[in-house]
Amino acid sequence: MASRTTQTVVHFSAPFRLPEFDTLQPAGDYHVDHDEEAIEGASWLGWRRVGAFIHLPGIGMHGLTQQMVPINPADLDAALEKDRQP
C-alpha cells in the first residue's frame, strides 16, 4: 500500500495544550507532519490520514532538544478552532 507524509505549518495565537502534552506550549508556528496511506478505487485515488506528529519546539523557538510528538489530528483541529475563538 502506498503512503506519504505531508507537512503543514499551524499557527497558535495563544499558548495551547494538547492531551498528549505534559506542559503548556507557547504561541507560535509549528510544523505538523501528516502520515497518510492510499485508498485506491477503480477510477480514483484518495488518502486516509493514519497519524500526525507535531515538531517541538515551535518554529523560531530555541530549546535544548527538538522532538516530534505523536498527536491525534482531531485534538489538533479542536485546539486550532479554540485558538481562533475571540
C-alpha positions, 0 to 999 in steps of 0.5 A: 500500500502506498503512503506519504507524509505531508507537512503543514505549518499551524499557527497558535495565537495563544499558548495551547495544550494538547492531551498528549502534552505534559506542559503548556506550549507557547504561541507560535508556528509549528510544523505538523507532519501528516502520515497518510496511506492510499485508498485506491478505487477503480477510477480514483485515488484518495488518502486516509490520514493514519497519524500526525506528529507535531515538531517541538519546539515551535518554529523560531523557538530555541530549546535544548532538544527538538522532538516530534510528538505523536498527536491525534489530528482531531485534538489538533483541529479542536485546539486550532478552532479554540485558538481562533475563538475571540 
